[in-house]
Amino acid sequence: MFRKTSLELVRPEPSVPAGLVFISGVEREGVIVRGRTRSRSGTNYEIKRGYLDLLESRGGASKGASNLANLSNFAPGAGRLYEPVWRTRSLDLLTGKRFSNEREVDLIAEMVELDRSGTYLDLGCSAGLYTRGLSLVLDELSRESDMIGIDISPNMLREATSRSLAAGTTPSFARADTHELPFQSSSFVGVVCGGTLNELGDPALALRECARILKPGGRIAIMGILKSGTRRGVNLQRLLSVGGVRFFTGEGVESLLEEASFEVESVTTHGAVFFAAAHRRYELPEIQEPNTA
Ligand SMILES: C[S@@+](CC[C@H](N)C(=O)[O-])C[C@H]1O[C@@H](n2cnc3c(N)ncnc32)[C@H](O)[C@@H]1O
């Protein structure tokens, strides 16, 4: 599903300076349930199985997956099992104390300042914990806002859509790559990111893309996993890094954000987890459109 009003921000072809247009399909109360959208170049992009697919036309079902950790999210059942098996208890395990999903979503909502009208992006949404949690809050605040969850994994996106519908909210979902965000520059008011930076091939590039699509002063709220300080943790993380997972120090996260044109406001740690809040600088050295090659 995808909000019709959010199509104008979607730019899958950087050389085409206009959003997508809804051509045909099923629409309910401003939400396209399934159907066809088209760019001004004439390329069609389908909304089916619960999300707008911006990678299908670029070939390869696993397009965007750059390591083993990413590929595991394409496995059958990965979407369905992700939240019940891992996500509902991940922060309890990683922080060493009771840390409910509700508390985590509240914290992220506060850091990204959800009371501003506009469009928010969830970077690597998996089964949509942040997308639907924040969308439920936005529903209460204003109908002018939308939450867009993106991921490269079809399984995750399908699960995210059905969990959102079951929770009674209709955010937008798209299959897209964080390294090449298919959105208009300076158009979002906030970005949230739960654990995805740890899995990305190039987190610095993804953060620069976030800065590009955010309006000046637009906010980013990140949860991620820290580099371990214990011998057991270091050994485990060494093993995971073979699959492409990386871990950060608090200072490392700050520099990544600063180098991507963010002003860091806070980096707090809870056991092995960090939460970072920042806003996009008002002046960027130069806002570059994504690579058109
Ligand atoms: C650690 S999980 C994120 C969990 C989710 N944000 C949450 O809070 O429950 C990382 C997700 O990022 C997605 N992902 C990995 N690389 C990506 C990329 N280049 N572009 C978009 N999504 C990506 C994976 O498919 C996976 O679902």
The ligand as a Tripos MOL2 file, in Angstrom:
@<TRIPOS>MOLECULE
LIG
   27    29     1     0     0
SMALL
NO_CHARGES

@<TRIPOS>ATOM
      1 C1         18.2260   -5.0130   11.4360 C.3       1 LIG1
      2 S1         16.9490   -5.0780   10.2760 S.3       1 LIG1
      3 C2         16.0000   -3.6360   10.6590 C.3       1 LIG1
      4 C3         14.9750   -3.8210   11.7110 C.3       1 LIG1
      5 C4         13.8730   -2.8240   11.7330 C.3       1 LIG1
      6 N1         14.2910   -1.4810   11.3900 N.3       1 LIG1
      7 C5         13.2910   -2.8600   13.1210 C.2       1 LIG1
      8 O1         13.4930   -1.8850   13.8670 O.co2     1 LIG1
      9 O2         12.6540   -3.8530   13.4580 O.co2     1 LIG1
     10 C6         17.6800   -4.4850    8.7870 C.3       1 LIG1
     11 C7         16.7050   -4.4050    7.6290 C.3       1 LIG1
     12 O3         17.3160   -3.6080    6.6320 O.3       1 LIG1
     13 C8         17.0690   -4.1760    5.3770 C.3       1 LIG1
     14 N2         18.1530   -3.7490    4.4740 N.ar      1 LIG1
     15 C9         19.4280   -4.1900    4.4330 C.ar      1 LIG1
     16 N3         20.1140   -3.5420    3.4820 N.ar      1 LIG1
     17 C10        19.2540   -2.6580    2.9190 C.ar      1 LIG1
     18 C11        19.3700   -1.7170    1.8800 C.ar      1 LIG1
     19 N4         20.5140   -1.5270    1.2260 N.pl3     1 LIG1
     20 N5         18.2840   -0.9940    1.5520 N.ar      1 LIG1
     21 C12        17.0990   -1.1690    2.1920 C.ar      1 LIG1
     22 N6         16.9350   -2.0550    3.1990 N.ar      1 LIG1
     23 C13        17.9980   -2.7920    3.5660 C.ar      1 LIG1
     24 C14        17.0380   -5.6730    5.6100 C.3       1 LIG1
     25 O4         16.3010   -6.3470    4.6070 O.3       1 LIG1
     26 C15        16.3860   -5.7530    7.0090 C.3       1 LIG1
     27 O5         15.0090   -5.9530    6.9130 O.3       1 LIG1
@<TRIPOS>BOND
     1     1     2 1
     2     2     3 1
     3     2    10 1
     4     3     4 1
     5     4     5 1
     6     5     6 1
     7     5     7 1
     8     7     8 2
     9     7     9 1
    10    10    11 1
    11    11    12 1
    12    11    26 1
    13    12    13 1
    14    13    14 1
    15    13    24 1
    16    14    15 ar
    17    14    23 ar
    18    15    16 ar
    19    16    17 ar
    20    17    18 ar
    21    17    23 ar
    22    18    19 1
    23    18    20 ar
    24    20    21 ar
    25    21    22 ar
    26    22    23 ar
    27    24    25 1
    28    24    26 1
    29    26    27 1
@<TRIPOS>SUBSTRUCTURE
     1 LIG1         1 GROUP 0 **** ****
